[in-house]
Amino acid sequence: MFDVMNFLVSSAWAADAIAPVIEPVAGAAANQDAGSMVMRFMPFFLILVVFYFFVIRPQQKKADAVDQMMKKLKKGDKILTTGGLVGTITKFDGDHYVMLEIAKGVDVKIVKSTISGLASESFPANQK
């Protein structure tokens, strides 16, 4: 008959064997524990370093580039918004809004943070 307890809890076959106990020198044990502690956490440190260089640092550089571009915007710049609108800046309305001319005589008010870049940088072959 199949015993459920043997299926869930395996027998400890080595329980009968008694290994001789060797007491290490106290200084050697402390050095071994410190070394094993460093080696135990080394993969986590390496993952953090890789995560920093491949995820966090590039995003910081991109955010800095966007901030620089936002500071250099001026009237007459052709821009592209995150919503897909391409137009020319006609007026700055406060610190947070921009008036954008998307066609002759058609001005829309957009939030400045929705500007994704200059249209000339996004579409260099499509300049008019």
N, C-alpha and C positions, 0 to 999 in steps of 0.2 A: 504494500500500500504506500502511497505517496504521502510523505510527512511534510506538512506545511511549515512547520518550525525549521526544518533543515533547509527549506527553500529560502526563508526570510533571514535566518541567522545561520551563518556558516560556522562550522566548528573550527576552533583554533587548534590546528594540528601540532603547532610548535609549542604549545603550552607546557608540555611535559619536559621539554629540553631546558636545562638551566645553563645559562651562559655565565662564564666567570666574569665577575665585576672587577674592572681595573679602575682605580681612582686616579684621575688625571691631576697633574700639578695645577694649583689654583691659578697661577699667572697664565699658563698656556690655555686654560679653559676660558679665561676672560678675553684673551686675544682671539680665540677661535669664535667665541660668541659675537664679538664686535665685527669680525670679518664676515661671518655668516649673515649678520644683520644688514650689513652694507650690500652684500650680494643678493639678499632677499628683496631689497627695495630698489635695486639697480634697474630692473625693467620698467618700473613706474617712472623713475627719473628720465630714462631714455624716451619713454612715450611722451612725457611732458615736453622734453626738448624738441622732439620731432613735431609734435603738435604746434609748438610755438613757431617753429621755422616754416612749416607748411600751411598753417591756417591763420594764426593770429597776426604775424608780422606782415604778410601780404595784404591782409585786410586793413591794417593800420596805414600802410603805404598808400593804398587806394583811397582811403578816407582823407588822408593828407592831400592827395592830388585833387580830389573833389573840392576840398576846402579852398585850395589855392585857385582853382578854376572859378569858384563862386565869387571870390574876392576880386578877380580880374574882369568880371562881366561888366560890360558897358553898353550904352545905348547904341543900337545898330548891329550888335552881334547876332548872328544867326545861330539858333540853339535847337536842341532836340529834347523833348520832354519824355518822362518815363511812360506817359500815355500814348506816345507816338506822334505828337504834334511837332511840326517843324515850322519855325517862324522867326521873326526878327523882333528883338526887344525894342519897344518904342518908349517905355517909361518905367521907372522904378516907383512902385507905390508902397512906400514905407520900407521896413526892413524885411518883410516876409512875402511881399507880393510883387509881381512883374506883369506889366501889360505887354502882351505878345501879339504881333500882327501876323496872322496866319494866311491872310489873303488881302488884296487891296481893299481898304476900308473895313476890314473885319478884325477887330481887336478883342482879345480875350484876356481875362485876368487869371493868372495862374499863381500857384504857391511856388515860391522860389526853390524850395527843397525838391520839387518834382523835376527840376532841370537835370538831365542826365549827362549832358555834355554839349560841346559846340558842334553844330551840324557839319562844319567844314572838317572837323576831326573824325566824325562818324562816317561821313560819306565824302571822302576827298575827291573822288572822280565826278561827283554830282554837283559841283559848284557852278553857280550861275551869277 
